[in-house]
Amino acid sequence: MGQAAFDIISPVFETEYDVVIIGGGHAGCEAAAAAARVGARTALITISAGMIAQMSCNPSIGGIAKGHLVREIDALGGLMGCTADASGIQFRLLNRRRGPAVRAPRAQCDKQAYRRNMQAALAAIPGLEILEAEVADILRRGGRVRGVETADGRRLGARAVVLTTGTFLNGVCHVGGRKFAAGRSGERASVRLAESVRSLGFRMGRLKTGTPPRVSGATVDFSRLESQYGDDPPTLFSFFNREPALPQRCCWITYTNPTVHRILEDNLSRSPLYGGEIVGIGPRYCPSIEDKVVKFKERATHQLFLEPETLDGETIYINGLSTCMPTDVQKEMLEKIPGLEEARVLRPGYAVEYDFVQPSQLRPTLETRALRGLYHAGQINGTTGYEEAAAQGLMAGINAALAVQGSEPFVLGRNEGYIGILIDDLVTRGVDEPYRMFTSRAEHRLLLRIDNADRRLAPHGRRFGLVSPERFRRFEEKWERIDRALDYLRTRRVDRRAQDLLGCESIPAGQPLEQLVKRTDWDLSRLSPLLDREGLRLEEEESVVVGTQIKYQGYIDQQQRDVERLGALEARLIPPDTDYGRIAGLSNEMVERFSRVQPRSLGQAARIPGVTPAAVSVLNIHLELRQRGRLPASP
Ligand code: FAD
């Protein structure tokens, strides 16, 4: 059997699928669900069916910018939001006191419930089969993907394949000086598939991530720790979900101290990170504890969150203590942390190094340019995080199914959602360190709020059959209520009856109602009696949208104008056959940069790192001339 992607001459396939998804992680689940629901006959092939939707690291979904991604996934009809709501044991809205653009939901989840709920959701999707196998080869014919071959020799035909192998390609785990091949602790690495992918000629690299030790909840002394409770009422991910399905739990806070730091410093030479064993680049914003101690020497303590991984609290995840120190050092360090002195380690922290494929080799649909019909999504593209993976999986799944049907691809603009920003960043800039989403990556973040993700994206989800007619009707009704309330507040003024109803004589008659909403000492809830009288009753979340739209209207309009201004660049599409080497006036360096990314639009071309405004202008003139028929098409 070959260990490289190869051209098949006389294929005999056990089964023919439209779309095959390799991997049942967060990207794979969304990709499989989306492809099947768009209408493709789909198979999800994964090494262990029981581990589908495993949260490899932290037991939480969402957070700043990641919560935005989950809302967007939900608005498009993806599964992550509902699954997190059904599995959440603590919900918090982060940045509650900051501006509406950066507020974001986060949930602690019961990891087992998350897996169970996601697996049940997938099982209920018609047209989706789940197969337990290791894929060893990607099969191709004539520059197109043609299927996959499993390690046990089965050949499955496919017109599109979505590769979502996370940290598994050539995965190597490290605990102190001990290293072993694994995709994550206890699960075998994908070595043959890594060779198959490499043989397709992709530029690949090595990244690294790490995870903290897990300890037994029964052995932690919680009585000495600060508790952290969730919000009441909670903010859930999925639009229309109001109540968590599971009982809620608290988390606890503890701290490292100089003794812990000294233990780490004394043993730095035994860390694979500092001993030169690990070459992969790790996430800068999520450093290991040994990294934190070295890089922030001035800090006497670091905060740690103790988070239950399940409802029963049996396993506790120590957020902030990611490490790959030898197990004896991990134990010694834990013994010096308040509350953890007697803690029994269930699983030591470890680091994993893995291959990723440089995502600048992808089209904005996440299809590879090297092989038609092959899509990459998730951590294989150099991202970190469940949410980033799920967002890419959803888009790759939709596009794979659309391509099989011969339909137009689906690409989201940067002004339409964080998902658009994520994919544009990956394919335009590539990655040189693990990529995670931040709200600061968005140019127009007041337009991309968690509260309007449904307005921005649900129509797309409906178009592709991912959002049901019933759910879409509820979205439409909600936005009609919001628009009516906005119209009322913007066009009416305070009158005698309003003064009576609001019980506030000091409000001058004749003042526009929207002026009241703009006042810092007022919020929209004070106007509820008035809205109720007009039959414009709003739900809590709808009020937030109306209040935001009015209070921030000036900024929102400004960002909208920016979007329109930039829209011309985005709308100027570059024909895929453009030969940059033949464009007069472009330097070799610019030709190389454009050719490497092959931008879809002038807007994307302008965002390629190192591309100069002059080069964009030359390209623009070339496109203009070509459009007017004054230049021959490239041969
Ligand atoms: P995964 O969730 O890894 O799923 C990959 C899937 O592919 C698995 O189901 C696997 O069985 C399957 N698969 C692999 N090879 C094959 C094959 N040949 N055939 C069939 N199936 C195959 N993220 C953070 O944001 N912060 C962190 O601190 C963090 N720390 C991490 C620490 C560790 C130790 C690990 C392992 C991961 C960590 N992550 C962290 C990353 C997080 O787990 C990923 O971002 C996320 O799971 C990626 O989703 P994915 O779908 O791309 O891949």
Residues whose N, C-alpha, C, O or C-beta is under 5 A from the ligand:
A	BS01	FAD	I22 G23 G24 G25 H26 A27 G28 I45 T46 I47 S48 M51 Q54 S56 C57 A133 E134 V135 T164 T165 G166 T167 F168 G183 R184 S190 L193 T209 G210 T211 C286 Y350 V352 A377 G378 Q379 I380 T383 T384 G385 Y386 A389
